[in-house]
Amino acid sequence: MIRATISKWGNSKGIRLNKAVLQALNATIGDQLNFKIEDNKVIMTKQNDSPDLTFEELFKDYSGEEFDTEIKLPDERKGNERW
């Protein structure tokens, strides 16, 4: 079992993750972690970022009606849109 102490950091509180925890999660500085609480237990997982796909990549196997992927902006603003 790994222990950690809750510490005060500015106006917040936090714990430090030691090397063994980071290695078990295959995590490093800057990675996002997800926390889930179940039955008075904290389950921590590393956020798996899926790669950003283009519109074409997302629909590469689509066999339905054809569509145009070009973004078309209106000729003029009609409200408070920001372009």
DSSP file with accessible surface (Angstrom, degrees, kcal/mol):
  #  RESIDUE AA STRUCTURE BP1 BP2  ACC     N-H-->O    O-->H-N    N-H-->O    O-->H-N    TCO  KAPPA ALPHA  PHI   PSI    X-CA   Y-CA   Z-CA
    1    1 A M              0   0  212      0, 0.0     2,-0.4     0, 0.0     0, 0.0   0.000 360.0 360.0 360.0 138.3    0.0    0.0    0.0
    2    2 A I        -     0   0   93     16,-0.0     2,-0.3    18,-0.0     0, 0.0  -0.867 360.0-153.7-102.5 134.0    1.2    3.5   -0.9
    3    3 A R        -     0   0  221     -2,-0.4     2,-0.3     2,-0.0     0, 0.0  -0.810  12.0-177.2-108.8 149.7    0.5    6.3    1.6
    4    4 A A        -     0   0   57     -2,-0.3     2,-0.4    13,-0.0    13,-0.1  -0.988  18.2-136.5-141.3 148.6    0.2   10.0    0.9
    5    5 A T        -     0   0  114     -2,-0.3     2,-0.4    11,-0.1    11,-0.4  -0.885  21.8-121.6-107.9 135.5   -0.4   13.0    3.2
    6    6 A I        -     0   0  124     -2,-0.4     2,-0.3     9,-0.1     9,-0.2  -0.615  37.7-172.5 -74.5 127.8   -2.8   15.8    2.4
    7    7 A S  E     -A   14   0A  48      7,-3.0     7,-2.6    -2,-0.4     2,-0.5  -0.866  26.8-110.9-120.9 157.0   -0.9   19.1    2.4
    8    8 A K  E     -A   13   0A 140     -2,-0.3     2,-0.5     5,-0.2     5,-0.3  -0.755  30.2-177.2 -88.2 127.9   -2.0   22.7    2.1
    9    9 A W  E >   -A   12   0A 124      3,-2.7     3,-2.3    -2,-0.5     2,-0.2  -0.902  61.8 -59.1-125.3  99.4   -0.9   24.3   -1.2
   10   10 A G  T 3  S-     0   0   60     -2,-0.5    -1,-0.0     1,-0.3     0, 0.0  -0.468 119.6 -19.0  63.8-125.8   -2.0   28.0   -1.2
   11   11 A N  T 3  S+     0   0  157     -2,-0.2    -1,-0.3    -3,-0.1     2,-0.2   0.397 132.8  68.3 -91.3   3.0   -5.7   28.1   -0.7
   12   12 A S  E <  S-A    9   0A  79     -3,-2.3    -3,-2.7     0, 0.0     2,-0.3  -0.548  72.8-130.8-113.2 178.2   -6.1   24.4   -1.8
   13   13 A K  E     +A    8   0A 144     -5,-0.3     2,-0.3    -2,-0.2    -5,-0.2  -0.946  32.4 160.4-127.6 150.4   -5.1   21.0   -0.5
   14   14 A G  E     -A    7   0A  17     -7,-2.6    -7,-3.0    -2,-0.3     2,-0.3  -0.971  30.2-129.2-159.1 171.9   -3.3   18.3   -2.4
   15   15 A I        -     0   0   76     -2,-0.3     2,-0.4    -9,-0.2    -9,-0.1  -0.932  24.7-124.2-125.6 154.4   -1.3   15.1   -2.4
   16   16 A R        -     0   0  191    -11,-0.4     2,-0.6    -2,-0.3   -11,-0.1  -0.818  18.4-137.4 -97.3 139.5    1.9   14.3   -4.2
   17   17 A L        -     0   0   53     -2,-0.4   -13,-0.0   -13,-0.1     2,-0.0  -0.859  23.0-140.9 -96.2 122.6    2.0   11.3   -6.4
   18   18 A N     >  -     0   0   72     -2,-0.6     4,-2.2     1,-0.1     3,-0.4  -0.211  27.4 -96.0 -80.7 173.8    5.2    9.4   -6.0
   19   19 A K  H  > S+     0   0  154      1,-0.2     4,-2.7     2,-0.2     5,-0.2   0.868 121.3  55.6 -57.8 -40.0    7.3    7.7   -8.7
   20   20 A A  H  > S+     0   0   51      1,-0.2     4,-2.2     2,-0.2    -1,-0.2   0.903 108.9  47.3 -63.3 -40.3    5.7    4.3   -8.1
   21   21 A V  H  > S+     0   0   27     -3,-0.4     4,-1.9     2,-0.2    -1,-0.2   0.942 113.1  48.3 -66.4 -45.8    2.2    5.6   -8.7
   22   22 A L  H  X>S+     0   0   52     -4,-2.2     5,-2.8     1,-0.2     4,-0.6   0.905 112.3  49.1 -62.8 -39.6    3.2    7.5  -11.8
   23   23 A Q  H ><5S+     0   0  132     -4,-2.7     3,-0.8    -5,-0.2    -1,-0.2   0.914 108.6  53.0 -66.2 -40.7    5.0    4.5  -13.2
   24   24 A A  H 3<5S+     0   0   90     -4,-2.2    -1,-0.2     1,-0.3    -2,-0.2   0.856 116.0  40.1 -62.6 -33.8    1.9    2.3  -12.5
   25   25 A L  H 3<5S-     0   0   39     -4,-1.9    -1,-0.3    -5,-0.1    -2,-0.2   0.500 106.4-127.8 -88.7  -6.7   -0.3    4.7  -14.4
   26   26 A N  T <<5 +     0   0  128     -3,-0.8     2,-0.3    -4,-0.6    -3,-0.2   0.929  62.2 147.5  54.6  44.2    2.4    5.3  -17.1
   27   27 A A      < +     0   0   15     -5,-2.8     2,-0.3    -6,-0.1    -1,-0.2  -0.775  28.0 179.9-112.3 156.6    1.9    9.0  -16.4
   28   28 A T    >   -     0   0   94     -2,-0.3     3,-2.2    -3,-0.1    -5,-0.0  -0.875  46.6 -53.0-143.7 175.9    4.2   12.0  -16.4
   29   29 A I  T 3  S+     0   0  163     -2,-0.3     3,-0.1     1,-0.3    -1,-0.0  -0.261 123.8  23.1 -56.0 132.2    4.1   15.7  -15.8
   30   30 A G  T 3  S+     0   0   68      1,-0.3    -1,-0.3    -3,-0.0     2,-0.1   0.193  89.8 128.8  96.0 -16.3    1.4   17.4  -17.8
   31   31 A D    <   -     0   0   59     -3,-2.2     2,-0.4     1,-0.1    -1,-0.3  -0.403  59.1-121.6 -70.2 150.2   -0.8   14.2  -18.2
   32   32 A Q        -     0   0  125     15,-0.3    15,-3.2    -3,-0.1     2,-0.4  -0.751  25.2-158.3 -91.9 138.8   -4.5   14.5  -17.3
   33   33 A L  E     -B   46   0B  38     -2,-0.4     2,-0.4    13,-0.2    13,-0.2  -0.925   5.6-145.3-118.4 144.3   -5.8   12.1  -14.6
   34   34 A N  E     -B   45   0B  68     11,-3.6    11,-2.5    -2,-0.4     2,-0.4  -0.892  11.6-159.9-106.6 139.1   -9.4   11.0  -14.0
   35   35 A F  E     -B   44   0B 123     -2,-0.4     2,-0.4     9,-0.2     9,-0.2  -0.971   9.2-179.0-120.7 135.2  -10.7   10.4  -10.5
   36   36 A K  E     -B   43   0B 119      7,-2.2     7,-3.6    -2,-0.4     2,-0.6  -0.995  16.3-146.6-132.1 135.5  -13.8    8.3   -9.7
   37   37 A I  E     +B   42   0B 128     -2,-0.4     2,-0.4     5,-0.2     5,-0.2  -0.921  25.5 165.0-107.9 123.9  -15.2    7.7   -6.2
   38   38 A E  E >   -B   41   0B  85      3,-2.5     3,-1.2    -2,-0.6    -2,-0.1  -0.988  67.3 -13.4-139.5 125.9  -16.8    4.3   -5.6
   39   39 A D  T 3  S-     0   0  147     -2,-0.4    -1,-0.1     1,-0.3     3,-0.1   0.911 128.5 -51.6  50.7  47.5  -17.7    2.8   -2.2
   40   40 A N  T 3  S+     0   0  166      1,-0.2     2,-0.4    -3,-0.0    -1,-0.3   0.767 117.9 113.5  62.6  25.5  -15.5    5.3   -0.3
   41   41 A K  E <   -B   38   0B 148     -3,-1.2    -3,-2.5     2,-0.0     2,-0.5  -0.961  62.6-134.3-125.3 146.9  -12.5    4.5   -2.6
   42   42 A V  E     -B   37   0B  95     -2,-0.4     2,-0.6    -5,-0.2    -5,-0.2  -0.888  14.9-162.3-101.0 125.3  -10.8    6.7   -5.1
   43   43 A I  E     -B   36   0B  69     -7,-3.6    -7,-2.2    -2,-0.5     2,-0.5  -0.947   9.5-166.2-108.0 119.3  -10.1    5.2   -8.5
   44   44 A M  E     +B   35   0B  49     -2,-0.6     2,-0.3    -9,-0.2    -9,-0.2  -0.911  10.8 172.4-111.8 129.8   -7.5    7.1  -10.5
   45   45 A T  E     -B   34   0B  69    -11,-2.5   -11,-3.6    -2,-0.5     2,-0.3  -0.966  34.9-109.9-133.4 152.2   -6.8    6.5  -14.2
   46   46 A K  E     -B   33   0B  56     -2,-0.3     2,-0.4   -13,-0.2   -13,-0.2  -0.617  38.6-112.3 -79.0 136.9   -4.7    8.3  -16.8
   47   47 A Q        -     0   0   67    -15,-3.2     2,-0.9    -2,-0.3   -15,-0.3  -0.572  25.9-146.6 -69.3 121.1   -6.7   10.2  -19.4
   48   48 A N        -     0   0  133     -2,-0.4     2,-0.6    -3,-0.0    -1,-0.1  -0.838  11.9-152.1 -92.8 105.8   -6.3    8.5  -22.7
   49   49 A D        -     0   0  126     -2,-0.9     3,-0.1   -17,-0.1    -2,-0.0  -0.684   5.8-146.1 -80.2 119.8   -6.3   11.2  -25.3
   50   50 A S        -     0   0   98     -2,-0.6     3,-0.1     1,-0.1    -1,-0.0  -0.625  33.0 -96.3 -81.2 146.2   -7.6    9.9  -28.6
   51   51 A P        -     0   0  102      0, 0.0     2,-0.5     0, 0.0    -1,-0.1  -0.271  38.5-104.5 -63.6 148.1   -5.9   11.6  -31.6
   52   52 A D        -     0   0  165     -3,-0.1     2,-0.3     1,-0.0    -3,-0.0  -0.639  42.1-158.3 -72.7 120.4   -7.7   14.5  -33.2
   53   53 A L        -     0   0   90     -2,-0.5     2,-0.1    -3,-0.1    -3,-0.0  -0.775  13.3-120.0-101.4 147.9   -9.1   13.2  -36.4
   54   54 A T     >  -     0   0   67     -2,-0.3     4,-2.4     1,-0.1     5,-0.2  -0.358  32.2-105.8 -75.0 165.5  -10.1   15.3  -39.4
   55   55 A F  H  > S+     0   0  100      1,-0.2     4,-1.5     2,-0.2    -1,-0.1   0.913 123.6  51.6 -57.9 -41.1  -13.7   15.3  -40.6
   56   56 A E  H  4 S+     0   0  104      1,-0.2    -1,-0.2     2,-0.2     4,-0.1   0.897 108.8  49.9 -65.5 -40.3  -12.6   13.1  -43.6
   57   57 A E  H >4 S+     0   0   94      1,-0.2     3,-1.0     2,-0.2     4,-0.2   0.893 107.8  54.0 -66.1 -38.1  -10.8   10.6  -41.3
   58   58 A L  H 3< S+     0   0  107     -4,-2.4     3,-0.2     1,-0.2    -1,-0.2   0.846 119.5  32.9 -63.0 -34.5  -13.9   10.3  -39.1
   59   59 A F  T >< S+     0   0   87     -4,-1.5     3,-1.7    -5,-0.2    -1,-0.2   0.102  79.2 120.4-111.4  23.7  -16.1    9.4  -42.1
   60   60 A K  T <  S+     0   0  156     -3,-1.0    -1,-0.2     1,-0.3    -2,-0.1   0.826  83.6  39.8 -61.1 -30.8  -13.6    7.5  -44.2
   61   61 A D  T 3  S+     0   0  133     -4,-0.2    -1,-0.3    -3,-0.2     2,-0.2   0.321  85.7 126.1-100.7   9.2  -15.7    4.3  -44.2
   62   62 A Y    <   +     0   0  116     -3,-1.7    -3,-0.1     1,-0.1    -4,-0.0  -0.478  32.4 178.8 -70.2 130.9  -19.0    6.2  -44.5
   63   63 A S        +     0   0  120     -2,-0.2    -1,-0.1     3,-0.0     3,-0.1   0.222  47.2  93.7-120.5  16.9  -21.0    4.8  -47.5
   64   64 A G  S    S-     0   0   43      1,-0.2    -2,-0.0     0, 0.0     0, 0.0   0.180  86.9 -23.2 -87.9-150.1  -24.2    6.9  -47.3
   65   65 A E  S    S-     0   0  161      1,-0.1    -1,-0.2     0, 0.0     2,-0.0  -0.238  74.1-106.4 -60.1 141.7  -25.1   10.1  -49.0
   66   66 A E        -     0   0  182     -3,-0.1     2,-0.3     1,-0.0    -1,-0.1  -0.333  39.1-169.1 -68.5 151.9  -22.2   12.3  -50.2
   67   67 A F        -     0   0   90     -2,-0.0     2,-0.5     0, 0.0    -1,-0.0  -0.961  23.0-117.8-142.0 159.3  -21.5   15.5  -48.3
   68   68 A D        -     0   0   97     -2,-0.3    -2,-0.0     1,-0.1     0, 0.0  -0.850  15.7-166.7-100.3 127.0  -19.3   18.6  -48.7
   69   69 A T        +     0   0   59     -2,-0.5     2,-0.3     2,-0.1    -1,-0.1   0.456  52.7 113.0 -93.3  -0.5  -16.6   19.1  -46.1
   70   70 A E        -     0   0  135      1,-0.1     2,-0.5     2,-0.0    -2,-0.1  -0.546  68.9-127.7 -74.8 132.0  -15.8   22.7  -47.1
   71   71 A I        -     0   0  145     -2,-0.3     2,-0.5     1,-0.0    -2,-0.1  -0.687  24.1-162.3 -81.2 127.6  -16.7   25.2  -44.3
   72   72 A K        -     0   0  149     -2,-0.5    -1,-0.0     0, 0.0    -2,-0.0  -0.954   0.7-160.4-116.7 120.2  -18.9   27.9  -45.7
   73   73 A L        -     0   0  104     -2,-0.5    10,-0.0     1,-0.1    -2,-0.0  -0.714  28.8-102.2 -95.8 149.8  -19.3   31.1  -43.8
   74   74 A P        -     0   0   69      0, 0.0    -1,-0.1     0, 0.0     3,-0.1  -0.266  26.2-121.3 -66.9 156.9  -22.2   33.5  -44.3
   75   75 A D  S    S+     0   0  170      1,-0.1     2,-0.3     2,-0.0    -2,-0.0   0.776  91.3  17.0 -69.2 -28.6  -21.6   36.7  -46.4
   76   76 A E  S    S-     0   0  141      0, 0.0     2,-0.2     0, 0.0    -1,-0.1  -0.978  83.0-102.3-144.0 159.6  -22.6   39.0  -43.6
   77   77 A R        -     0   0  145     -2,-0.3     3,-0.0     1,-0.1    -2,-0.0  -0.547  23.1-174.7 -80.7 147.6  -23.2   38.9  -39.8
   78   78 A K        -     0   0  176     -2,-0.2     2,-0.2     0, 0.0    -1,-0.1   0.418  69.6  -9.9-118.8  -5.0  -26.7   38.8  -38.6
   79   79 A G  S    S-     0   0   46      2,-0.0    -2,-0.1     0, 0.0     0, 0.0  -0.504 111.1 -37.9-155.6-131.9  -26.2   39.1  -34.8
   80   80 A N  S    S+     0   0  160     -2,-0.2    -3,-0.0     2,-0.1     0, 0.0  -0.050  76.5 151.0-103.9  30.6  -23.2   39.1  -32.4
   81   81 A E        -     0   0   69      1,-0.1     2,-0.5     2,-0.0    -4,-0.1  -0.291  35.4-147.0 -61.6 147.5  -21.3   36.3  -34.2
   82   82 A R              0   0  233     -5,-0.0    -1,-0.1     0, 0.0    -2,-0.1  -0.977 360.0 360.0-118.8 124.2  -17.5   36.4  -33.8
   83   83 A W              0   0  153     -2,-0.5   -10,-0.0   -10,-0.0    -2,-0.0  -0.810 360.0 360.0-108.2 360.0  -15.4   35.2  -36.8
